[in-house]
Amino acid sequence: MPDLLRENIHFQAFIKELGLNIPDGYVSAESPDFLFELAGNKIGVEHTQIFLDGSKDLKLKAIESIGDDIDQRVKIKGSSLKVNFQATLLFNLQSSMKESEREYIACYIFDEIDKELLGKLPISLKSYEIRPKHRAIVSIRFVATTQDLTTRVSVARAGWVKQTVDEEVIGSIAKKNLKASSYTDKCDEVWLLIVADGHDPSSLFDEQPKVVKIDYKSNFRKIYYLNFFSRKVTEVIANG
């Protein structure tokens, strides 16, 4: 069963970032997922998500090993704090990294956590998220408290960011193309909204340009890719 709440959150972010003015709101339907009026036309939007499959990726395994080394270094440094914390790290790492580079990143992460907690002594468990301006570190999420809590640092399952989405976008179009034809009796135009949620490491991708062209035939009038993590919308033009 689809996560309807998540779909609605994605769609609201999409229309906001695209700057669509929908005075009468929209309908959360089933086939297609959303319906709304725009400039006298009834628009149907089919929603789908893309995910990484890293189960057979040797690069990913190498990166995970590096990530595990970095998280242990952060954990050791964290023992000096008065506040106990448990952190999850999202990385965009290279598959090869010198020990000095690992130590630098570990120090950088620890300093970011230390700055965030400066002057704070949370008694109850409190959540934090840092998105540092560092190419290798996408996000630092952690909970902290002055109460008993075993300090732990872990790397999110994927541990990397895929830079291109062409393969995943084409796969989404291929799966949804037939549906586009079946919706023509319900709306004047059918759009496809492809979402990389980014709040699970398997759905974490790099930001894309404003327009991406792919060589594939599509039955959708328009295709959009939403990087929900960074709230960026890309128009996908299928030239097949």
Phi, psi and chi 1 to 4 in degrees:
 res  aa     phi    psi   chi1   chi2   chi3   chi4
   1 MET       -  130.8 -179.5  178.6  178.5      -
   2 PRO   -67.1  152.2   24.8  -33.5      -      -
   3 ASP   -82.0   92.9 -175.0  -18.8      -      -
   4 LEU   -65.6  -35.2  -61.3 -179.5      -      -
   5 LEU   -63.5  -44.1  175.9   59.9      -      -
   6 ARG   -64.7  -40.4 -157.9   70.5 -174.7  157.4
   7 GLU   -59.4  -42.9  -73.9 -173.7    5.7      -
   8 ASN   -65.0  -39.6  -88.3  -80.1      -      -
   9 ILE   -63.2  -42.4  -67.3  172.7      -      -
  10 HIS   -61.1  -45.8  -69.7  161.7      -      -
  11 PHE   -65.9  -41.0 -174.4   74.2      -      -
  12 GLN   -62.6  -40.4  -70.2  171.7   26.2      -
  13 ALA   -65.0  -38.0      -      -      -      -
  14 PHE   -63.1  -51.4  165.2   65.0      -      -
  15 ILE   -68.0  -30.0   58.7  176.7      -      -
  16 LYS   -69.2  -48.0  178.1 -178.8  178.5 -179.3
  17 GLU   -69.8  -29.4  -64.9  -54.0  -43.5      -
  18 LEU   -80.7  -12.9 -153.5   59.7      -      -
  19 GLY    73.9   29.2      -      -      -      -
  20 LEU   -76.7  133.3  -67.6  178.0      -      -
  21 ASN  -100.6  103.7 -178.0   18.4      -      -
  22 ILE  -116.6   85.1  -52.0  175.5      -      -
  23 PRO   -61.0  -32.0   21.3  -32.3      -      -
  24 ASP   -94.8   11.0  -62.8  -35.0      -      -
  25 GLY    75.4 -158.7      -      -      -      -
  26 TYR  -144.7  165.0   63.9   89.8      -      -
  27 VAL  -110.8  127.4  175.2      -      -      -
  28 SER   -85.5  104.4  179.3      -      -      -
  29 ALA  -107.3 -161.7      -      -      -      -
  30 GLU  -118.0  -38.0  178.6   57.8   33.3      -
  31 SER  -139.9   94.4  -59.6      -      -      -
  32 PRO   -73.7 -177.3   29.9  -35.7      -      -
  33 ASP   -71.5  -31.4  -64.8  -51.6      -      -
  34 PHE  -140.2  146.1  -60.5   95.8      -      -
  35 LEU  -132.7  138.6  -68.5  167.9      -      -
  36 PHE  -157.2  162.5   63.4   92.4      -      -
  37 GLU   -97.5  135.9  -63.6  -80.3  -16.9      -
  38 LEU  -145.9  117.1 -177.6   66.6      -      -
  39 ALA    52.6   41.1      -      -      -      -
  40 GLY    83.2   -3.0      -      -      -      -
  41 ASN  -107.5  144.5  -71.4  -33.0      -      -
  42 LYS   -89.9  119.3 -177.7  175.4  -73.8 -173.2
  43 ILE  -105.4  131.3  -50.1  -63.0      -      -
  44 GLY  -109.1  136.1      -      -      -      -
  45 VAL  -122.4  123.1  177.3      -      -      -
  46 GLU   -95.7  126.9 -179.8   71.0    5.8      -
  47 HIS  -101.3  138.1  169.3  -76.3      -      -
  48 THR  -151.0  158.4 -171.0      -      -      -
  49 GLN  -118.7  154.4  -66.7 -168.3   65.7      -
  50 ILE  -118.0  149.5   56.2  175.1      -      -
  51 PHE  -139.0  155.8  -61.6   92.5      -      -
  52 LEU   -83.7  148.4  -69.9  165.3      -      -
  53 ASP  -119.4   97.4  179.9   10.1      -      -
  54 GLY  -100.8   11.4      -      -      -      -
  55 SER   -63.8  -26.1   59.6      -      -      -
  56 LYS  -117.2   16.3  -61.3  178.6 -179.1  178.9
  57 ASP   -93.6  113.2 -162.7  -52.2      -      -
  58 LEU   -67.3  -36.1  -65.3  177.5      -      -
  59 LYS   -60.4  -42.7  175.4 -174.3  174.1 -175.3
  60 LEU   -61.6  -42.6  175.7   56.2      -      -
  61 LYS   -63.2  -39.5  -68.2  178.3 -179.1  178.7
  62 ALA   -65.2  -40.9      -      -      -      -
  63 ILE   -66.4  -40.9  -70.0  171.3      -      -
  64 GLU   -60.5  -37.0  -73.3  177.1  -23.3      -
  65 SER   -64.4  -42.1  176.2      -      -      -
  66 ILE   -65.0  -42.9  -65.4  170.8      -      -
  67 GLY   -60.6  -40.4      -      -      -      -
  68 ASP   -62.6  -37.8  -70.7  -18.9      -      -
  69 ASP   -65.7  -43.2  178.8   50.9      -      -
  70 ILE   -65.1  -41.9  -66.3  172.7      -      -
  71 ASP   -65.8  -32.7   72.5   42.0      -      -
  72 GLN   -67.3  -35.6  -70.1  -54.3  -55.6      -
  73 ARG   -66.2  -40.4  -67.0  169.4 -172.3 -101.6
  74 VAL   -64.8  -41.9  176.9      -      -      -
  75 LYS   -59.3  -44.9  178.4 -178.9  176.5 -179.1
  76 ILE   -61.7  -42.9  -67.9  170.4      -      -
  77 LYS   -66.6  -34.2  -62.1  176.2 -170.1  -55.6
  78 GLY   -66.7  -18.3      -      -      -      -
  79 SER   -66.5  -14.1   61.5      -      -      -
  80 SER   -84.8   -9.8   64.1      -      -      -
  81 LEU   -80.8  153.5  -66.7  176.5      -      -
  82 LYS   -80.6  -14.8  -65.7 -178.9  179.5  179.2
  83 VAL  -106.5  133.3  178.6      -      -      -
  84 ASN   -86.0  143.3  -59.7  -46.5      -      -
  85 PHE  -145.9  158.3   68.4   91.3      -      -
  86 GLN  -130.0  124.3  -66.8 -175.2   -9.2      -
  87 ALA  -123.0  148.7      -      -      -      -
  88 THR  -121.3  130.3  -59.4      -      -      -
  89 LEU  -110.7  136.2  -48.2  174.3      -      -
  90 LEU  -110.4  121.7  -67.4 -178.4      -      -
  91 PHE  -113.7  156.6  -77.2  136.7      -      -
  92 ASN  -127.2   80.6 -178.8   15.4      -      -
  93 LEU  -102.4  158.3  -60.8  173.6      -      -
  94 GLN   -83.2  157.0  -58.5  -63.7  -42.8      -
  95 SER   -78.1   -5.4   54.6      -      -      -
  96 SER  -137.1  130.0  176.7      -      -      -
  97 MET  -151.0  129.8 -173.1  172.2  -70.5      -
  98 LYS   -67.5  157.5  -64.5  178.2 -179.2  178.4
  99 GLU   -60.5  -37.8 -177.1  174.1   -9.7      -
 100 SER   -63.9  -35.0   59.2      -      -      -
 101 GLU   -69.6  -38.7  -65.6  174.0  -52.4      -
 102 ARG   -63.2  -43.0  -57.5 -179.9 -169.0 -165.9
 103 GLU   -64.9  -39.1  179.9   64.6   17.0      -
 104 TYR   -62.1  -45.2  171.6   79.2      -      -
 105 ILE   -65.7  -40.0  -69.2  174.9      -      -
 106 ALA   -61.8  -43.3      -      -      -      -
 107 CYS   -63.7  -40.1  -71.5      -      -      -
 108 TYR   -61.9  -46.1 -172.7  100.5      -      -
 109 ILE   -63.1  -46.6  -67.0  169.3      -      -
 110 PHE   -59.6  -43.6  171.4   74.5      -      -
 111 ASP   -62.1  -38.6  -71.6  -15.5      -      -
 112 GLU   -64.6  -43.0  -71.4  -68.1  -48.1      -
 113 ILE   -64.9  -43.3  -66.0  173.8      -      -
 114 ASP   -60.9  -43.0 -169.3   26.5      -      -
 115 LYS   -65.5  -40.1  -76.1 -169.6  -65.7 -175.8
 116 GLU   -63.5  -35.1 -176.0   67.8   29.6      -
 117 LEU   -92.0    0.1  -67.3  174.4      -      -
 118 LEU   -57.6  121.9 -175.6   64.1      -      -
 119 GLY    76.9    3.3      -      -      -      -
 120 LYS  -108.8  132.7  -59.2  173.0 -176.5  175.1
 121 LEU  -129.8   72.0  -65.3  172.3      -      -
 122 PRO   -66.0  122.4   24.8  -32.5      -      -
 123 ILE   -77.3  -51.2  -62.4  175.5      -      -
 124 SER   -84.0  160.9   58.3      -      -      -
 125 LEU   -65.2  125.1 -155.6   63.5      -      -
 126 LYS  -125.8  141.9 -172.6  171.3 -179.1 -178.5
 127 SER   -98.4  146.0  -60.9      -      -      -
 128 TYR  -137.9  154.5  -58.5   86.4      -      -
 129 GLU  -141.8  132.0 -179.5  175.2    4.8      -
 130 ILE  -121.4  132.6  -54.7  168.5      -      -
 131 ARG  -117.0   83.7  -62.4 -173.2 -173.9 -177.0
 132 PRO   -68.2  156.6   22.6  -28.3      -      -
 133 LYS   -86.4   68.8  -65.6  179.5  179.3  179.5
 134 HIS  -139.8  126.6 -168.0  -67.8      -      -
 135 ARG   -56.7  -34.8  175.0   64.3 -179.1  173.2
 136 ALA   -84.9  -14.3      -      -      -      -
 137 ILE  -119.6  114.7  -50.6  163.6      -      -
 138 VAL   -85.1  -45.3  179.7      -      -      -
 139 SER  -157.1  144.2  172.8      -      -      -
 140 ILE  -121.2  111.8  -55.3  166.6      -      -
 141 ARG  -114.1  131.6  -62.9  173.2 -174.7  159.6
 142 PHE  -153.8  158.4   64.7   98.7      -      -
 143 VAL  -113.6  148.7  -66.4      -      -      -
 144 ALA  -143.8  151.3      -      -      -      -
 145 THR  -162.9  155.6  179.3      -      -      -
 146 THR   -85.7   -8.8   53.7      -      -      -
 147 GLN   -77.9  176.4  -57.7  -60.7  -50.8      -
 148 ASP   -61.8  121.1  -71.2  -22.4      -      -
 149 LEU  -158.5  126.6 -177.8   72.5      -      -
 150 THR   -72.2  120.4  -58.8      -      -      -
 151 THR   -65.0  125.7  -65.5      -      -      -
 152 ARG  -142.3  140.4 -173.3  172.3   69.4 -121.6
 153 VAL  -130.6  129.0 -176.7      -      -      -
 154 SER  -134.7  157.8   59.6      -      -      -
 155 VAL  -100.4  134.8  176.7      -      -      -
 156 ALA   -57.8  153.2      -      -      -      -
 157 ARG   -51.4  -44.9  175.8  164.5   49.7   87.4
 158 ALA   -79.1  -45.4      -      -      -      -
 159 GLY    70.8   12.4      -      -      -      -
 160 TRP  -153.7  171.2   70.2  -45.9      -      -
 161 VAL  -123.4  126.1  179.0      -      -      -
 162 LYS   -80.8  132.4 -171.1  170.8 -174.1  -65.1
 163 GLN   -81.4  -33.6  -66.9 -176.7  -18.0      -
 164 THR  -114.2  155.0   60.0      -      -      -
 165 VAL  -121.9    4.9  -63.8      -      -      -
 166 ASP   -53.4  -48.2  -62.0   39.2      -      -
 167 GLU   -61.1  -44.7 -179.4 -178.0   -9.4      -
 168 GLU   -68.9  -37.1  -71.1   76.8   14.8      -
 169 VAL   -65.3  -45.6  164.8      -      -      -
 170 ILE   -61.8  -40.9  -71.4  173.7      -      -
 171 GLY   -61.3  -38.8      -      -      -      -
 172 SER   -67.2  -42.6  -63.6      -      -      -
 173 ILE   -62.6  -43.7  -63.3  171.2      -      -
 174 ALA   -59.3  -39.8      -      -      -      -
 175 LYS   -73.2  -29.1  -73.9 -168.4  -64.9 -174.7
 176 LYS  -103.7   -7.7  -63.3  -70.6 -173.6  176.0
 177 ASN   -55.4  -44.4 -107.3  -16.8      -      -
 178 LEU   -63.3  -35.8  -72.7  177.1      -      -
 179 LYS   -64.3  -35.8  -76.1 -167.5  171.6 -176.3
 180 ALA   -57.5  -42.7      -      -      -      -
 181 SER   -66.7  -31.4  -58.1      -      -      -
 182 SER   -79.0  -11.7   67.1      -      -      -
 183 TYR   -94.8   -3.2  -63.6  153.9      -      -
 184 THR   -64.4  -21.7   52.7      -      -      -
 185 ASP   -82.5   -8.3   60.5  -28.0      -      -
 186 LYS  -105.5  -17.4  -59.7  177.7 -178.7  178.8
 187 CYS  -154.4  164.0   44.1      -      -      -
 188 ASP   -81.8  -32.9  -59.0  -52.6      -      -
 189 GLU  -135.3  146.3  -65.2 -176.8   17.5      -
 190 VAL  -120.6  123.7 -172.2      -      -      -
 191 TRP  -108.6  155.0  -62.5   -0.8      -      -
 192 LEU  -115.4  125.8  178.6   62.3      -      -
 193 LEU  -109.6  113.2  174.0   60.1      -      -
 194 ILE  -104.0  122.6  -57.3  169.2      -      -
 195 VAL  -117.8  131.2 -179.5      -      -      -
 196 ALA  -104.6  105.4      -      -      -      -
 197 ASP   -64.0  -46.4 -173.6  -80.3      -      -
 198 GLY    83.4   -6.5      -      -      -      -
 199 HIS   -95.8    3.3  -76.1   74.3      -      -
 200 ASP  -125.9  135.3 -179.0  -63.0      -      -
 201 PRO   -58.2  -23.8   17.0  -30.8      -      -
 202 SER   -74.5   -7.1   66.2      -      -      -
 203 SER  -120.2   29.4   62.0      -      -      -
 204 LEU  -102.2  115.9 -164.6   64.4      -      -
 205 PHE  -128.4  157.1  -65.1   78.1      -      -
 206 ASP   -66.4  157.9  -98.3    0.9      -      -
 207 GLU   -65.8  148.1  -66.7 -179.1   21.5      -
 208 GLN  -111.2  164.0  -58.1  -61.8  -53.5      -
 209 PRO   -62.8  171.2  -16.2   27.6      -      -
 210 LYS   -66.1  -28.7  -70.8 -173.6  176.6 -178.8
 211 VAL  -133.6  133.2  177.7      -      -      -
 212 VAL  -126.2  131.9  168.9      -      -      -
 213 LYS  -106.3  136.7  -64.9 -178.5  179.4 -179.8
 214 ILE  -130.0  153.3   59.5  171.2      -      -
 215 ASP   -97.0   84.6 -174.5   18.2      -      -
 216 TYR  -161.7  145.6 -164.6   80.8      -      -
 217 LYS   -85.7  131.5 -179.7  175.3  174.3   56.3
 218 SER  -125.2  144.2  168.2      -      -      -
 219 ASN   -93.6   -0.4  -65.7  -28.4      -      -
 220 PHE   -89.2  142.9  -68.4   92.0      -      -
 221 ARG   -66.2  -41.8  178.7   66.4   64.8   86.6
 222 LYS  -139.3  150.0  -69.4 -174.9  177.6 -178.2
 223 ILE  -129.9  132.5  -55.9  168.3      -      -
 224 TYR  -128.6  144.8  -68.3   96.9      -      -
 225 TYR  -114.6  125.6  162.8   73.9      -      -
 226 LEU  -112.4  117.0  169.1   66.2      -      -
 227 ASN   -86.1   95.9 -174.6  -39.6      -      -
 228 PHE   -67.1  -32.2 -176.3   71.1      -      -
 229 PHE   -60.3  -41.2 -171.5   82.4      -      -
 230 SER  -105.0   -1.2   59.4      -      -      -
 231 ARG    58.3   46.5  -59.5  -62.4 -161.8  -84.0
 232 LYS  -115.6  134.6  -59.9  -69.6 -174.9 -179.2
 233 VAL  -109.2  133.9  173.6      -      -      -
 234 THR  -120.7  133.4  -66.8      -      -      -
 235 GLU   -86.9  130.1 -177.5  175.3    4.5      -
 236 VAL  -103.5  122.7  178.1      -      -      -
 237 ILE  -106.1  116.6  -61.4  176.3      -      -
 238 ALA   -93.1  119.7      -      -      -      -
 239 ASN  -101.2    9.5  -67.8  -38.2      -      -
 240 GLY   -70.3      -      -      -      -      -
